[in-house]
Amino acid sequence: MAFEGLTEKLQSVFRNLRSKGRLTEADVHEAMKQVKIALLEADVNFKAVKNFCRSVEQKAIGEDVMNGLNPGQMVIKIVHDELVELMGSEVTEIPLRQGGLTVIMMAGLQGSGKTTTAAKLAGIYKKNGKRPILAACDVYRPGAITQLETNAEKVGVPVFTMGDRKDPVDIAKAAWSYAKENGFNILIIDTAGRLQIDDSMMKELKNIKNEVEVDFTVLVVDAMTGQEAVNVAKTFTYKVGIDGVILSKCDGDTRGGAALSVKEMTGKPLLYVGMGEKMTDLEPFYPDRMASRILGMGDVMTLIEKAQASLDEEKALEMEKKFRKASFGFDDYLTSMEQMKKMGGLESILSMLPGIGAKAGDISSMIDESAMKKTEAMILSMTPEERANPDILNVSRKQRIARGSGCDISEVNRLVKQFEQARKMMKQMPGMMKGKGRGRNPFGGMFGGMKMPF
């Protein structure tokens, strides 16, 4: 995941600061030297790093900090606040016209994830009650139109296309007319990319902007390209004019420096970050939450929002009642596993918990994913009656389940034993789940405090 290395290094620096009762200027200077190295290794732009460290050091050496009761903690707060400032301070949303058609043009190099991101963005607007439509203006890359149509179908958004033999500018103009005539209120234009920046691409983008009243131009850049992402953003800003940036592939093995550099080096805000391949894996960029993640403080607000978006409230309440009475069955195990997947999996959840951060990968790697698949296979090999009432599982039934799931009978016995232990635990702890309803305890129905069998 992005920032893992940076988080580990910063936490090491701050542990050293917190261990000191009082701080000297030399302590702060040495700490910032280590922070500077960590940021540069994370591929943050040198100029941005230099300005950031100078600002932190000036504030940290102030009298209030040096003479405070907990100077180490105060320095960490200054670093957090400066990180937020570096990334843009506030959440930036794409402004939408009231009662009219908003035109958003997507731009970016080939391979940046632009087409997938366009569909993800359309899905967000559809979910929020808007009527978006996508325009397929990439007529050069083989399969680009098909890719857009496939992804658009997943989010339930239509695509306007005229095939791959028409001029992209003509397609954009026709898409604009069609959207206006058919009551759509958001038009997202997926333009063509190139393997590298060239004049023909820039000219085409400018022509689309000249012929269609584009309200907002979004540049999609690949986080995996590090500082090159910032260079691409600067070039597009100068030659075409962009209004905001979406950083894709932030879930990969990336150092994440682009997220910390884009606003400082281009003056353009980061709008969203792509955190996975699923159509729902596009998150609004919150500078304060990202700063907390980078410093290992977790991101509980995003976790809660993910839970609320992923979990069915009625199902959660129904499962909570079952857990309270210890009357849950194996179907409820399957539901919990499925809901965890919807939220991005165990590693994604762990990475947002305070104090875990960079260790999320290590912790999740200790849980054998093949064991989770075996658990699912064993449960699916049970009859509906057996899943609902595990008490009827005798030796012959367990043998049949083992054969049906390709597992050993000992694994079936272990699963049943863990299940029985979970029910006993729930009977002994009737007050462990007090949250009710959305917003108060979004995780109650998902985990229910029970020990998962994997």
C-alpha positions as CSV (number, residue, x, y, z in Angstrom):
1,M,0.0,0.0,0.0
2,A,1.1,3.6,-0.6
3,F,3.2,5.3,2.1
4,E,4.1,2.1,4.0
5,G,7.8,2.8,4.0
6,L,7.3,6.5,4.8
7,T,5.0,5.7,7.7
8,E,7.5,3.3,9.2
9,K,10.3,5.8,9.0
10,L,8.3,8.7,10.4
11,Q,7.1,6.6,13.3
12,S,10.7,5.7,14.1
13,V,11.7,9.4,14.1
14,F,8.7,10.4,16.3
15,R,9.3,7.5,18.8
16,N,12.7,9.0,19.4
17,L,11.3,12.5,19.9
18,R,8.6,11.3,22.3
19,S,11.2,9.4,24.4
20,K,12.9,12.7,25.3
21,G,11.6,14.7,28.2
22,R,12.8,18.0,26.8
23,L,13.8,18.9,23.2
24,T,16.8,21.0,22.1
25,E,17.1,22.7,18.8
26,A,19.7,20.1,17.9
27,D,17.0,17.4,18.6
28,V,14.5,19.1,16.3
29,H,17.1,19.7,13.6
30,E,18.2,16.0,13.6
31,A,14.6,14.8,13.5
32,M,13.8,17.0,10.6
33,K,16.9,15.8,8.8
34,Q,15.5,12.3,9.1
35,V,12.0,13.4,8.0
36,K,13.6,15.1,4.9
37,I,15.4,11.9,4.0
38,A,12.2,9.8,4.5
39,L,10.2,12.2,2.3
40,L,12.7,12.2,-0.5
41,E,12.9,8.4,-0.4
42,A,9.1,8.4,-0.8
43,D,9.6,10.3,-4.0
44,V,8.2,13.7,-2.8
45,N,9.4,16.6,-4.9
46,F,12.7,18.1,-3.5
47,K,11.4,21.7,-3.6
48,A,8.2,20.6,-1.7
49,V,10.3,18.7,0.9
50,K,12.6,21.7,1.4
51,N,9.7,24.1,2.0
52,F,7.9,21.7,4.2
53,C,10.9,20.9,6.5
54,R,11.8,24.6,6.8
55,S,8.3,25.5,7.9
56,V,8.0,22.7,10.4
57,E,11.4,23.4,11.9
58,Q,10.7,27.1,12.3
59,K,7.4,26.4,14.2
60,A,8.9,23.5,16.2
61,I,11.7,25.6,17.6
62,G,9.3,28.2,19.0
63,E,9.2,28.8,22.7
64,D,5.8,27.3,23.3
65,V,6.9,24.0,21.9
66,M,10.4,23.7,23.4
67,N,9.1,24.6,26.9
68,G,5.8,22.6,26.6
69,L,4.9,19.7,28.8
70,N,5.0,17.3,25.9
71,P,7.3,18.8,23.2
72,G,7.6,15.6,21.2
73,Q,3.9,15.3,20.7
74,M,3.6,19.0,19.8
75,V,6.2,18.6,17.1
76,I,4.2,15.6,15.7
77,K,1.1,17.8,15.6
78,I,3.0,20.5,13.7
79,V,4.2,17.9,11.2
80,H,0.6,16.7,10.8
81,D,-0.7,20.2,10.3
82,E,2.0,21.0,7.7
83,L,1.3,17.8,5.8
84,V,-2.3,18.8,5.6
85,E,-1.3,22.3,4.3
86,L,1.1,20.7,1.8
87,M,-1.7,18.5,0.4
88,G,-4.2,21.3,0.1
89,S,-5.9,21.8,3.5
90,E,-9.5,21.3,2.3
91,V,-11.4,18.7,0.3
92,T,-12.1,19.9,-3.2
93,E,-15.2,18.8,-5.1
94,I,-15.9,19.2,-8.8
95,P,-18.4,22.1,-8.9
96,L,-21.6,21.0,-10.7
97,R,-24.0,23.3,-12.5
98,Q,-27.4,23.8,-10.8
99,G,-30.1,22.7,-13.2
100,G,-27.9,22.4,-16.2
101,L,-25.3,20.1,-17.9
102,T,-21.9,19.9,-16.3
103,V,-19.2,18.7,-18.7
104,I,-16.1,17.0,-17.2
105,M,-13.2,16.2,-19.5
106,M,-10.8,13.4,-18.4
107,A,-7.2,13.6,-19.6
108,G,-4.1,11.6,-19.0
109,L,-1.4,9.4,-20.5
110,Q,-2.1,5.9,-21.8
111,G,-2.0,3.4,-18.9
112,S,-2.8,6.0,-16.2
113,G,-6.2,4.4,-15.5
114,K,-8.1,7.2,-17.1
115,T,-10.9,5.1,-18.7
116,T,-11.5,3.1,-15.6
117,T,-11.4,6.2,-13.4
118,A,-14.0,7.9,-15.7
119,A,-16.4,5.0,-15.1
120,K,-15.7,5.1,-11.4
121,L,-16.4,8.8,-11.2
122,A,-19.7,8.3,-13.2
123,G,-20.6,5.6,-10.7
124,I,-20.2,8.0,-7.8
125,Y,-22.4,10.6,-9.4
126,K,-25.1,7.9,-10.2
127,K,-25.0,6.8,-6.6
128,N,-25.5,10.4,-5.5
129,G,-28.7,10.7,-7.5
130,K,-27.3,12.4,-10.7
131,R,-27.8,11.4,-14.3
132,P,-24.3,11.0,-15.8
133,I,-23.4,9.8,-19.2
134,L,-19.9,8.9,-20.6
135,A,-18.6,9.9,-24.0
136,A,-16.2,7.5,-25.7
137,C,-13.7,9.8,-27.4
138,D,-10.6,7.5,-27.3
139,V,-10.7,6.2,-30.9
140,Y,-7.1,5.3,-31.1
141,R,-6.3,2.7,-28.4
142,P,-7.6,-0.8,-29.4
143,G,-10.4,-1.9,-27.0
144,A,-10.7,1.5,-25.4
145,I,-14.4,1.9,-26.2
146,T,-15.2,-1.7,-25.2
147,Q,-13.4,-1.1,-21.9
148,L,-15.4,2.0,-21.2
149,E,-18.7,0.3,-22.1
150,T,-17.8,-2.7,-19.9
151,N,-16.9,-0.6,-16.9
152,A,-19.9,1.7,-17.4
153,E,-22.2,-1.3,-17.4
154,K,-20.9,-2.3,-14.0
155,V,-22.0,1.1,-12.5
156,G,-25.2,1.4,-14.5
157,V,-24.2,4.4,-16.6
158,P,-24.8,4.8,-20.4
159,V,-22.0,5.4,-22.9
160,F,-22.4,7.7,-26.0
161,T,-20.3,6.3,-28.8
162,M,-19.9,6.8,-32.5
163,G,-17.4,4.0,-33.0
164,D,-13.7,4.4,-33.6
165,R,-13.8,6.0,-37.1
166,K,-15.1,9.4,-36.1
167,D,-13.1,12.5,-35.1
168,P,-13.0,12.8,-31.2
169,V,-14.0,16.4,-31.4
170,D,-17.1,15.5,-33.4
171,I,-18.0,12.7,-30.9
172,A,-17.6,15.2,-28.0
173,K,-19.9,17.7,-29.7
174,A,-22.5,15.1,-30.5
175,A,-22.3,13.6,-27.0
176,W,-23.0,17.1,-25.6
177,S,-26.1,17.6,-27.8
178,Y,-27.3,14.1,-26.9
179,A,-26.8,14.7,-23.2
180,K,-28.7,18.0,-23.3
181,E,-31.6,16.6,-25.3
182,N,-32.0,13.5,-23.1
183,G,-32.0,15.1,-19.7
184,F,-28.5,14.1,-18.5
185,N,-26.9,16.5,-16.0
186,I,-23.3,15.3,-16.1
187,L,-21.3,14.5,-19.3
188,I,-17.9,12.8,-18.7
189,I,-15.7,12.8,-21.8
190,D,-13.1,10.0,-21.9
191,T,-10.3,11.3,-24.2
192,A,-7.4,9.5,-25.8
193,G,-4.1,9.2,-24.1
194,R,-0.6,8.6,-25.5
195,L,2.4,6.7,-24.2
196,Q,4.0,10.0,-23.7
197,I,3.0,13.7,-24.1
198,D,3.0,14.9,-27.7
199,D,1.6,17.9,-29.6
200,S,-1.2,16.0,-31.4
201,M,-2.7,14.9,-28.1
202,M,-2.5,18.4,-26.6
203,K,-4.0,19.9,-29.7
204,E,-6.9,17.4,-29.7
205,L,-7.7,18.2,-26.0
206,K,-7.6,21.9,-26.7
207,N,-9.9,21.5,-29.7
208,I,-12.4,19.6,-27.6
209,K,-12.4,22.4,-25.0
210,N,-12.8,25.0,-27.8
211,E,-15.8,23.2,-29.4
212,V,-17.5,22.0,-26.2
213,E,-18.1,24.1,-23.1
214,V,-16.0,22.0,-20.7
215,D,-16.6,23.0,-17.1
216,F,-13.9,21.0,-15.4
217,T,-10.8,19.3,-16.8
218,V,-9.5,16.3,-14.7
219,L,-6.0,14.9,-15.2
220,V,-5.6,11.2,-14.1
221,V,-2.0,10.3,-13.2
222,D,-0.5,7.0,-12.1
223,A,0.8,7.0,-8.5
224,M,3.2,4.3,-9.5
225,T,5.2,6.7,-11.7
226,G,6.3,8.8,-8.7
227,Q,7.8,12.2,-9.5
228,E,7.0,11.7,-13.2
229,A,3.3,12.0,-12.2
230,V,4.0,15.5,-11.0
231,N,6.0,16.4,-14.1
232,V,3.0,15.2,-16.3
233,A,0.7,17.3,-14.2
234,K,2.8,20.4,-14.6
235,T,3.0,19.9,-18.4
236,F,-0.8,19.4,-18.8
237,T,-1.4,22.4,-16.6
238,Y,0.8,24.6,-18.8
239,K,-0.3,23.2,-22.2
240,V,-4.0,22.3,-21.8
241,G,-5.1,23.8,-18.5
242,I,-6.4,21.4,-15.8
243,D,-8.6,22.1,-12.8
244,G,-7.9,19.1,-10.6
245,V,-6.0,15.8,-10.4
246,I,-7.0,12.2,-9.7
247,L,-4.2,9.9,-8.5
248,S,-4.8,6.3,-9.6
249,K,-3.2,3.0,-8.4
250,C,-2.5,4.2,-4.9
251,D,-3.1,0.7,-3.6
252,G,-0.1,-0.6,-5.4
253,D,3.5,-0.9,-4.2
254,T,4.1,2.8,-4.5
255,R,6.0,5.4,-2.5
256,G,3.2,7.8,-2.7
257,G,5.3,11.0,-3.2
258,A,3.0,12.3,-6.0
259,A,0.1,12.7,-3.5
260,L,2.3,15.0,-1.4
261,S,3.7,17.0,-4.3
262,V,0.9,17.6,-6.8
263,K,-0.8,20.6,-5.0
264,E,2.5,22.2,-4.1
265,M,4.0,21.9,-7.5
266,T,1.0,22.6,-9.8
267,G,-1.4,24.6,-7.6
268,K,-4.2,22.2,-8.6
269,P,-6.0,20.1,-6.0
270,L,-6.1,16.4,-5.6
271,L,-9.8,15.3,-6.0
272,Y,-9.8,11.5,-5.6
273,V,-7.4,8.6,-5.1
274,G,-7.9,5.2,-6.7
275,M,-7.5,2.5,-4.1
276,G,-8.2,-0.7,-6.0
277,E,-9.6,-2.2,-9.2
278,K,-13.2,-2.4,-8.1
279,M,-15.6,0.2,-9.4
280,T,-16.2,1.4,-5.9
281,D,-12.5,1.9,-5.1
282,L,-12.3,5.7,-5.8
283,E,-12.1,7.7,-2.6
284,P,-12.4,11.5,-2.2
285,F,-9.1,12.9,-1.2
286,Y,-9.1,14.3,2.4
287,P,-5.8,16.0,3.2
288,D,-6.3,15.6,6.9
289,R,-7.2,11.9,6.7
290,M,-4.3,11.2,4.4
291,A,-1.9,13.0,6.8
292,S,-3.2,10.9,9.7
293,R,-2.6,7.7,7.6
294,I,0.9,8.7,6.7
295,L,1.7,9.4,10.4
296,G,0.2,6.0,11.5
297,M,-2.7,7.6,13.3
298,G,-5.3,5.7,11.2
299,D,-8.3,6.9,9.3
300,V,-11.3,5.9,11.3
301,M,-13.7,8.3,9.5
302,T,-13.0,6.8,6.1
303,L,-13.4,3.3,7.7
304,I,-16.8,4.2,9.1
305,E,-17.9,5.7,5.8
306,K,-16.8,2.5,4.0
307,A,-18.7,0.4,6.5
308,Q,-21.9,2.5,6.1
309,A,-21.7,2.4,2.3
310,S,-20.9,-1.4,2.2
311,L,-23.2,-2.8,4.9
312,D,-26.9,-3.2,4.5
313,E,-28.4,-1.6,7.6
314,E,-31.3,-4.0,7.9
315,K,-29.0,-7.0,7.5
316,A,-26.6,-5.5,10.1
317,L,-29.4,-5.1,12.6
318,E,-30.7,-8.5,12.0
319,M,-27.3,-10.1,12.4
320,E,-26.7,-8.0,15.6
321,K,-29.9,-9.5,17.1
322,K,-28.7,-13.0,16.2
323,F,-25.3,-12.3,17.9
324,R,-27.0,-11.0,21.0
325,K,-29.0,-14.2,21.3
326,A,-26.0,-16.4,20.1
327,S,-28.4,-17.8,17.5
328,F,-26.3,-17.2,14.4
329,G,-25.4,-19.9,11.9
330,F,-22.8,-20.5,9.3
331,D,-24.6,-18.3,6.8
332,D,-23.8,-15.4,9.1
333,Y,-20.1,-16.3,8.9
334,L,-20.4,-16.1,5.1
335,T,-22.1,-12.8,5.3
336,S,-19.4,-11.4,7.6
337,M,-16.7,-12.6,5.2
338,E,-18.5,-11.0,2.2
339,Q,-18.9,-7.7,4.0
340,M,-15.2,-7.6,4.8
341,K,-14.4,-8.1,1.1
342,K,-16.8,-5.3,0.1
343,M,-14.8,-2.9,2.4
344,G,-11.6,-3.8,0.6
345,G,-10.4,-6.8,2.6
346,L,-8.7,-7.2,5.9
347,E,-5.5,-5.3,5.0
348,S,-7.5,-2.3,3.9
349,I,-9.5,-2.3,7.1
350,L,-6.4,-2.7,9.3
351,S,-4.5,0.1,7.6
352,M,-7.1,2.6,8.7
353,L,-7.0,1.6,12.4
354,P,-4.9,3.8,14.7
355,G,-1.5,2.4,15.7
356,I,-1.5,-0.2,12.9
357,G,-1.0,1.7,9.7
358,A,2.2,0.3,8.0
359,K,1.9,-3.0,9.9
360,A,-1.4,-3.8,8.3
361,G,0.3,-5.8,5.5
362,D,2.4,-7.8,8.0
363,I,-0.7,-8.6,10.2
364,S,-2.9,-9.6,7.3
365,S,-0.2,-11.8,5.8
366,M,-0.3,-13.9,9.0
367,I,-3.8,-14.9,8.0
368,D,-3.7,-17.5,5.3
369,E,-6.1,-16.4,2.6
370,S,-6.3,-20.0,1.4
371,A,-7.7,-20.9,4.8
372,M,-10.5,-18.3,4.2
373,K,-11.3,-19.9,0.9
374,K,-11.4,-23.4,2.5
375,T,-13.7,-22.0,5.2
376,E,-16.0,-20.7,2.5
377,A,-15.8,-24.0,0.6
378,M,-16.7,-26.0,3.7
379,I,-19.7,-23.8,4.5
380,L,-21.0,-23.9,0.9
381,S,-20.7,-27.7,1.0
382,M,-23.3,-27.8,3.9
383,T,-27.0,-28.0,3.2
384,P,-29.1,-24.9,4.1
385,E,-30.4,-26.8,7.1
386,E,-26.9,-27.6,8.3
387,R,-25.8,-23.9,7.9
388,A,-28.8,-22.7,9.8
389,N,-28.6,-25.4,12.6
390,P,-24.9,-26.5,13.1
391,D,-26.0,-28.7,16.0
392,I,-27.1,-31.4,13.6
393,L,-23.6,-31.9,12.2
394,N,-22.8,-35.5,13.0
395,V,-19.8,-37.6,11.8
396,S,-21.4,-38.7,8.5
397,R,-22.5,-35.2,7.6
398,K,-19.0,-33.9,8.4
399,Q,-17.4,-36.5,6.2
400,R,-19.7,-35.5,3.3
401,I,-18.8,-31.8,3.8
402,A,-15.1,-32.7,3.8
403,R,-15.5,-34.6,0.5
404,G,-17.6,-31.8,-1.1
405,S,-15.1,-29.1,-0.2
406,G,-11.9,-31.1,-0.9
407,C,-10.8,-30.7,2.7
408,D,-9.8,-33.1,5.4
409,I,-12.3,-34.1,8.1
410,S,-10.0,-32.6,10.7
411,E,-10.4,-29.2,9.1
412,V,-14.2,-29.5,9.2
413,N,-14.0,-30.5,12.9
414,R,-11.8,-27.5,13.6
415,L,-14.3,-25.2,11.8
416,V,-17.2,-26.5,13.8
417,K,-15.2,-26.3,17.1
418,Q,-14.3,-22.6,16.4
419,F,-17.9,-21.9,15.6
420,E,-19.1,-23.5,18.9
421,Q,-16.5,-21.5,20.8
422,A,-17.7,-18.3,19.1
423,R,-21.3,-19.0,20.2
424,K,-20.2,-19.7,23.8
425,M,-18.3,-16.5,23.9
426,M,-21.3,-14.5,22.7
427,K,-23.5,-16.1,25.3
428,Q,-21.0,-15.1,28.0
429,M,-20.8,-11.5,26.8
430,P,-24.3,-10.3,26.2
431,G,-23.4,-6.6,26.6
432,M,-20.5,-6.5,24.2
433,M,-22.6,-5.0,21.4
434,K,-24.4,-1.9,22.3
435,G,-24.4,0.1,19.1
436,K,-27.6,0.3,17.2
437,G,-28.3,1.7,13.8
438,R,-26.2,3.5,11.2
439,G,-23.6,6.0,12.4
440,R,-23.3,4.6,16.0
441,N,-21.9,1.1,15.4
442,P,-21.5,0.3,11.7
443,F,-19.3,-2.7,12.6
444,G,-21.6,-4.4,15.0
445,G,-23.4,-6.5,12.4
446,M,-20.3,-7.2,10.4
447,F,-18.0,-8.7,13.0
448,G,-20.3,-9.0,16.1
449,G,-17.2,-9.5,18.2
450,M,-17.1,-13.1,17.1
451,K,-13.9,-15.0,16.4
452,M,-13.7,-15.6,12.6
453,P,-12.8,-19.1,11.6
454,F,-9.7,-18.2,9.6
